[in-house]
Amino acid sequence: MAGPLTGYRIIEIAGIGPGPFAAMLLADMGAEVIRVERAQSVRGPAPETAHYDVMLRGRRNVALDLKHPDGVATLLDLVEHADALIEGFRPGVMERLGVGPDVCRARNPKLVFGRMTGWGQDGPYAQAAGHDINYISLAGALAHFGRAGEAPVPPLNMVGDFGGGGMFLAYGVVCALLEAQRSGAGQVVDTAMVDGAAVLMSMFWAFRTIGMFDENAPGTNLLDTGAHFYDVFECSDGKYISLGSIEPQFYAELMRITGLQGDEEFVKQMDKSMWPHLKDRLKALFVTKSRDEWCALMEHTDVCFAPVLTMGEAAQHPHNVARGTFIEVAGVTQPKPAPRFSRTAPEVVSAPAHAGQHSRAVLADWGIAADRIDALVASGAVADAGRADG
């Protein structure tokens, strides 16, 4: 393995969304992450092809029945050899299974126990179901995505699940691992998507305080499509470009390239009363050329410009190709691990695995004797997908 987290062992209790994303980030950075799947998910030998889910890359998969006493005992045996465990169940589920933080840390006091929920481990909403759209709503984020006079637009599920959830879980686990090196003691990391999404809004709380962000007028502010110089514009071919010409020198470059330099209306850049009118003028201008034509004029300048690309287009753009931003694993194009390190370069060590694909190999590598593994599989406490490649 490569990456700055090489040598750390982490157990991921299988879930969806932010949990697997956090586990992917940790595995990308070199940690040995094993994904503990439900034994019931194994219904025969693992297919020869890799699992489709990119977020499962870089880690092996072991299937345990956590409703079977021997399945619970096996997980606790693994916990003894782990640096961290991450899970994404509702509050209390792990405790009811017999593998809550108190039990796990009794077996391994240095264990970092990372918990991922939408609402957090406590509070009035703690036991309620929810999804990204709900968490970012309560965090005060969703209300501010959208154009003036229109309903809020959910930004995919990137802000709650992945930005406010998975990334904060991975960050919290790494912080706790660093602290455990000094103290010798693990701890519980309570990661809530509503908390993380709220933190992502920190700059706008500052802007609100000094009057630079009107929370009651979405789509009229500097960064929420209110300004004519910070928005996306349609081109003659139906494709889009993006502008972020905020600073005076960048705005001046935009004016120069578009031929609007010295225009008596456009010189009033920060006059908010002019923004709707100036945006209409820019819309009329940008629709006169194709996206490629605007790229030819504005790429590699200080306009703060980029074409709005689809995923497929992004993978083929010369800048991303030059940096190797996207890679191919098992025939699937996907983002390369980030960030980059000068010495301990991270890499994707394996394609996404199927449930139970590595059950026997993982248990053996983590110190469980072969005869006991046979007994666990025979009892149903462990399910093995039957692949011989481990």
VMD Tcl script that draws the C-alpha trace (Angstrom):
set ca {
  {0.00 0.00 0.00}
  {0.93 3.63 -0.46}
  {-0.31 6.87 1.05}
  {0.15 8.74 4.33}
  {-2.22 6.44 6.29}
  {-0.31 3.28 5.44}
  {-0.15 1.03 8.51}
  {-3.51 2.03 9.98}
  {-6.24 -0.62 10.15}
  {-9.87 0.50 9.92}
  {-13.13 -1.45 10.05}
  {-16.04 -0.11 8.01}
  {-19.48 -1.40 8.95}
  {-21.28 -1.46 5.60}
  {-23.76 1.31 4.93}
  {-24.67 3.68 2.12}
  {-23.68 7.18 1.05}
  {-21.37 9.10 3.39}
  {-19.99 6.07 5.26}
  {-18.58 4.31 2.20}
  {-17.31 7.66 0.92}
  {-15.37 8.25 4.15}
  {-14.00 4.70 3.98}
  {-12.93 5.29 0.38}
  {-11.08 8.46 1.38}
  {-9.26 6.61 4.16}
  {-8.42 3.68 1.89}
  {-7.26 6.04 -0.86}
  {-4.77 7.47 1.63}
  {-3.28 4.02 2.30}
  {-5.19 2.76 5.34}
  {-6.08 -0.92 5.33}
  {-9.86 -0.68 5.40}
  {-12.02 -3.79 5.56}
  {-15.71 -3.46 4.80}
  {-17.90 -5.63 7.01}
  {-20.96 -6.59 4.98}
  {-24.10 -8.41 6.12}
  {-23.77 -12.16 5.68}
  {-27.22 -12.14 4.08}
  {-25.79 -10.08 1.20}
  {-23.74 -13.07 0.02}
  {-25.79 -15.24 -2.32}
  {-23.11 -17.22 -4.08}
  {-19.62 -16.80 -5.51}
  {-18.50 -13.25 -6.19}
  {-18.76 -12.33 -9.88}
  {-15.56 -12.05 -11.88}
  {-16.32 -8.42 -12.66}
  {-15.71 -5.69 -10.09}
  {-18.60 -4.17 -8.18}
  {-19.95 -1.09 -9.97}
  {-19.77 1.22 -6.94}
  {-16.60 3.32 -7.20}
  {-16.92 4.27 -3.51}
  {-16.14 0.66 -2.55}
  {-12.71 0.74 -4.14}
  {-9.46 0.04 -2.32}
  {-10.67 -2.32 0.37}
  {-11.45 -5.96 1.01}
  {-14.85 -7.25 2.00}
  {-15.76 -9.66 4.79}
  {-19.36 -10.76 5.47}
  {-20.52 -11.30 9.07}
  {-23.90 -12.03 10.60}
  {-24.05 -9.53 13.46}
  {-27.25 -11.14 14.73}
  {-25.32 -14.36 15.31}
  {-23.30 -14.50 18.57}
  {-20.25 -15.83 16.73}
  {-20.56 -13.04 14.17}
  {-20.48 -10.46 16.96}
  {-17.56 -12.26 18.59}
  {-15.68 -12.25 15.29}
  {-16.17 -8.52 14.84}
  {-14.88 -7.91 18.35}
  {-11.82 -10.04 17.57}
  {-11.18 -7.80 14.56}
  {-11.67 -4.72 16.74}
  {-8.74 -5.83 18.89}
  {-6.45 -5.36 15.88}
  {-8.04 -2.17 14.51}
  {-7.13 1.48 14.93}
  {-10.61 2.72 14.08}
  {-14.13 1.58 13.29}
  {-16.72 3.59 11.35}
  {-20.46 2.97 11.19}
  {-23.52 4.77 9.87}
  {-26.54 3.31 11.67}
  {-29.16 5.25 13.58}
  {-28.22 5.97 17.21}
  {-28.42 2.85 19.36}
  {-28.29 0.22 16.62}
  {-24.67 -0.77 17.21}
  {-25.36 -0.96 20.95}
  {-28.32 -3.28 20.35}
  {-26.12 -5.51 18.20}
  {-23.66 -5.76 21.07}
  {-20.85 -3.88 19.33}
  {-21.36 -0.31 20.56}
  {-18.44 1.96 21.43}
  {-18.29 0.93 25.10}
  {-18.04 -2.76 24.24}
  {-15.56 -2.21 21.42}
  {-13.34 0.11 23.41}
  {-13.34 -2.34 26.33}
  {-11.63 -4.74 23.94}
  {-9.38 -2.06 22.48}
  {-9.06 1.15 24.55}
  {-7.16 2.92 21.78}
  {-9.94 2.37 19.23}
  {-11.40 5.41 17.48}
  {-15.13 4.80 17.00}
  {-16.45 6.96 14.16}
  {-20.22 7.43 13.95}
  {-22.05 8.84 10.92}
  {-25.66 9.99 11.11}
  {-27.77 12.71 9.57}
  {-29.01 14.36 12.73}
  {-26.36 13.32 15.28}
  {-26.37 10.94 18.25}
  {-28.77 13.11 20.26}
  {-31.33 15.87 19.86}
  {-35.06 15.88 18.98}
  {-34.47 14.60 15.42}
  {-31.91 11.92 16.34}
  {-34.15 8.89 15.73}
  {-35.93 10.26 12.65}
  {-35.21 9.07 9.13}
  {-33.79 11.58 6.70}
  {-31.73 12.18 3.60}
  {-29.23 14.76 2.41}
  {-31.96 17.17 1.31}
  {-33.40 17.19 4.83}
  {-30.09 17.61 6.64}
  {-28.96 20.58 4.54}
  {-32.43 22.10 4.96}
  {-32.17 22.08 8.75}
  {-28.55 23.26 8.60}
  {-29.57 26.51 6.94}
  {-27.84 25.67 3.67}
  {-30.47 24.56 1.14}
  {-32.46 27.80 1.43}
  {-29.57 29.61 -0.24}
  {-29.12 27.43 -3.33}
  {-31.24 28.85 -6.10}
  {-32.03 31.81 -8.26}
  {-34.11 34.83 -7.31}
  {-37.83 34.09 -7.32}
  {-37.34 30.35 -7.67}
  {-37.50 27.42 -5.26}
  {-34.25 26.21 -3.65}
  {-32.35 23.70 -5.82}
  {-30.77 20.66 -4.09}
  {-27.06 20.58 -5.10}
  {-27.17 16.83 -5.82}
  {-26.35 15.16 -2.48}
  {-22.86 16.59 -2.27}
  {-23.29 19.10 0.56}
  {-24.88 16.84 3.18}
  {-23.83 13.28 2.40}
  {-20.34 13.88 1.11}
  {-19.17 17.38 2.06}
  {-20.86 17.68 5.45}
  {-20.90 13.95 6.15}
  {-18.29 11.63 4.67}
  {-15.47 14.17 4.53}
  {-16.09 15.29 8.12}
  {-16.16 11.66 9.27}
  {-12.83 10.93 7.60}
  {-11.37 14.16 8.98}
  {-12.68 13.43 12.47}
  {-11.31 9.90 12.46}
  {-7.86 11.07 11.37}
  {-7.89 13.81 14.04}
  {-8.79 11.25 16.70}
  {-6.10 8.85 15.45}
  {-3.51 11.61 15.79}
  {-4.69 12.39 19.32}
  {-4.65 8.70 20.25}
  {-0.96 8.54 19.34}
  {-0.29 11.04 22.15}
  {-2.82 9.98 24.76}
  {-2.98 6.26 24.09}
  {-6.78 6.45 24.31}
  {-9.42 6.27 21.61}
  {-12.71 8.14 21.59}
  {-16.08 8.39 19.86}
  {-16.40 10.72 16.86}
  {-20.02 11.89 16.49}
  {-20.33 13.05 12.89}
  {-23.69 14.54 11.88}
  {-24.42 15.74 8.38}
  {-26.47 18.64 9.74}
  {-23.41 19.75 11.75}
  {-21.02 19.41 8.83}
  {-23.31 21.22 6.40}
  {-23.64 24.04 8.93}
  {-19.84 24.32 9.17}
  {-19.59 24.49 5.37}
  {-21.72 27.66 5.57}
  {-19.22 29.41 7.88}
  {-18.19 32.09 5.39}
  {-21.80 33.02 4.74}
  {-22.47 33.39 8.46}
  {-19.61 35.88 8.46}
  {-20.98 37.68 5.40}
  {-24.44 37.79 6.98}
  {-23.00 39.42 10.10}
  {-21.40 42.28 8.16}
  {-24.29 42.79 5.75}
  {-22.72 41.19 2.71}
  {-25.26 38.37 2.46}
  {-29.01 38.89 2.58}
  {-30.43 35.55 3.73}
  {-33.96 36.68 2.90}
  {-33.18 37.47 -0.73}
  {-31.69 34.31 -2.31}
  {-30.28 34.68 -5.76}
  {-29.44 38.36 -5.30}
  {-26.10 38.09 -3.52}
  {-22.52 38.00 -4.72}
  {-22.03 34.23 -4.89}
  {-25.58 32.88 -5.31}
  {-26.14 33.96 -8.96}
  {-27.11 37.50 -8.05}
  {-24.04 39.11 -9.62}
  {-23.61 39.32 -13.40}
  {-19.91 38.52 -13.06}
  {-20.38 35.31 -11.01}
  {-22.73 32.98 -12.83}
  {-23.14 30.53 -15.69}
  {-24.17 31.60 -19.18}
  {-25.65 29.69 -22.09}
  {-23.84 29.70 -25.41}
  {-25.14 29.40 -28.96}
  {-24.72 25.60 -28.94}
  {-26.79 25.14 -25.78}
  {-23.70 24.52 -23.65}
  {-22.56 26.70 -20.77}
  {-19.58 28.65 -19.48}
  {-18.85 29.86 -15.96}
  {-17.53 33.25 -14.83}
  {-16.09 34.26 -11.48}
  {-14.69 37.70 -12.30}
  {-15.02 39.18 -8.81}
  {-11.79 41.10 -8.22}
  {-11.31 44.36 -10.17}
  {-8.38 43.06 -12.21}
  {-10.30 39.95 -13.25}
  {-13.41 41.97 -14.06}
  {-11.29 44.31 -16.17}
  {-10.00 41.34 -18.14}
  {-13.59 40.17 -18.70}
  {-14.49 43.62 -19.98}
  {-11.46 43.70 -22.29}
  {-12.09 40.32 -23.90}
  {-15.82 40.88 -24.35}
  {-15.30 44.35 -25.82}
  {-17.18 46.00 -22.96}
  {-14.19 47.91 -21.59}
  {-15.25 51.47 -20.78}
  {-18.96 50.76 -21.15}
  {-20.72 53.30 -18.91}
  {-23.03 50.67 -17.44}
  {-20.51 47.88 -16.88}
  {-18.12 50.16 -15.01}
  {-20.66 50.03 -12.17}
  {-19.57 46.52 -11.22}
  {-20.63 46.59 -7.57}
  {-23.87 48.52 -8.01}
  {-26.34 45.78 -7.05}
  {-29.23 47.68 -8.57}
  {-27.54 47.23 -11.96}
  {-26.85 43.50 -11.66}
  {-30.09 42.16 -13.25}
  {-29.77 44.47 -16.24}
  {-26.07 43.78 -16.74}
  {-26.72 40.05 -16.51}
  {-29.30 40.32 -19.28}
  {-26.74 42.10 -21.43}
  {-24.16 39.38 -20.80}
  {-26.72 36.68 -21.58}
  {-27.38 38.30 -24.94}
  {-23.64 38.52 -25.59}
  {-22.63 34.99 -24.62}
  {-25.38 33.36 -26.68}
  {-23.76 34.77 -29.83}
  {-20.87 32.29 -29.74}
  {-20.42 28.60 -29.01}
  {-18.81 27.32 -25.85}
  {-15.69 26.37 -27.77}
  {-15.46 29.85 -29.27}
  {-15.63 31.42 -25.80}
  {-13.02 28.92 -24.60}
  {-10.70 30.04 -27.38}
  {-11.04 33.62 -26.18}
  {-11.03 33.15 -22.40}
  {-9.18 29.98 -21.44}
  {-5.73 30.60 -19.94}
  {-6.62 34.22 -19.11}
  {-7.33 35.90 -15.77}
  {-11.06 36.26 -16.42}
  {-11.70 33.42 -13.93}
  {-13.40 31.33 -16.57}
  {-14.08 27.67 -17.26}
  {-16.41 25.72 -19.51}
  {-19.21 23.90 -17.70}
  {-18.38 20.26 -18.37}
  {-20.25 17.02 -17.91}
  {-18.46 14.17 -16.12}
  {-17.53 12.58 -19.44}
  {-16.20 15.87 -20.79}
  {-14.26 16.55 -17.59}
  {-12.43 13.23 -17.89}
  {-11.21 14.21 -21.35}
  {-10.34 17.88 -20.79}
  {-6.64 18.57 -21.46}
  {-6.01 20.07 -18.01}
  {-7.48 17.06 -16.21}
  {-5.70 14.68 -18.55}
  {-2.38 16.43 -17.90}
  {-2.84 16.12 -14.13}
  {-4.28 12.62 -14.25}
  {-7.33 13.82 -12.33}
  {-9.31 10.81 -13.52}
  {-8.12 7.22 -13.67}
  {-9.49 3.92 -14.89}
  {-9.84 0.97 -12.52}
  {-11.25 -2.34 -13.77}
  {-12.54 -0.57 -16.85}
  {-14.38 2.15 -14.90}
  {-13.39 5.81 -15.18}
  {-13.36 7.54 -11.79}
  {-11.68 10.38 -9.88}
  {-8.11 9.87 -8.74}
  {-7.44 10.04 -4.98}
  {-6.96 13.57 -3.67}
  {-5.16 15.50 -2.34}
  {-1.68 14.75 -3.65}
  {1.42 14.14 -1.57}
  {5.03 14.69 -2.59}
  {6.38 11.60 -0.85}
  {3.60 9.21 0.20}
  {1.56 9.26 -2.98}
  {-1.87 7.65 -2.56}
  {-3.17 5.13 -5.05}
  {-6.18 2.90 -5.64}
  {-4.98 -0.54 -4.60}
  {-7.96 -2.59 -5.76}
  {-11.25 -2.46 -7.61}
  {-14.54 -2.40 -5.65}
  {-15.23 -5.74 -4.00}
  {-18.42 -7.78 -3.69}
  {-19.97 -8.83 -0.39}
  {-17.94 -11.55 1.29}
  {-15.36 -11.68 -1.48}
  {-12.42 -11.75 0.94}
  {-13.98 -13.17 4.13}
  {-11.54 -16.02 4.67}
  {-8.48 -14.03 3.64}
  {-9.31 -11.06 5.85}
  {-9.99 -13.16 8.93}
  {-6.76 -15.09 8.42}
  {-4.74 -11.91 7.93}
  {-6.24 -10.40 11.07}
  {-5.17 -13.34 13.22}
  {-8.07 -15.79 13.26}
  {-7.05 -19.44 13.02}
  {-8.01 -21.49 9.97}
  {-10.05 -24.08 11.89}
  {-12.06 -21.36 13.57}
  {-12.71 -19.70 10.21}
  {-14.04 -23.01 8.90}
  {-16.34 -23.29 11.92}
  {-17.58 -19.71 11.54}
  {-18.42 -20.27 7.87}
  {-20.13 -23.57 8.69}
  {-22.28 -21.92 11.39}
  {-23.34 -19.05 9.13}
  {-21.70 -16.44 11.35}
  {-19.38 -15.69 8.42}
  {-20.37 -15.84 4.77}
  {-17.71 -16.39 2.13}
  {-18.27 -15.58 -1.52}
  {-16.05 -18.48 -2.53}
  {-13.53 -16.72 -4.72}
  {-10.14 -18.40 -4.64}
  {-8.19 -15.21 -5.31}
  {-8.76 -13.80 -1.80}
}
mol new
graphics top color blue
foreach p $ca { graphics top sphere $p radius 0.5 }
foreach p [lrange $ca 0 end-1] q [lrange $ca 1 end] { graphics top cylinder $p $q radius 0.2 }
display resetview
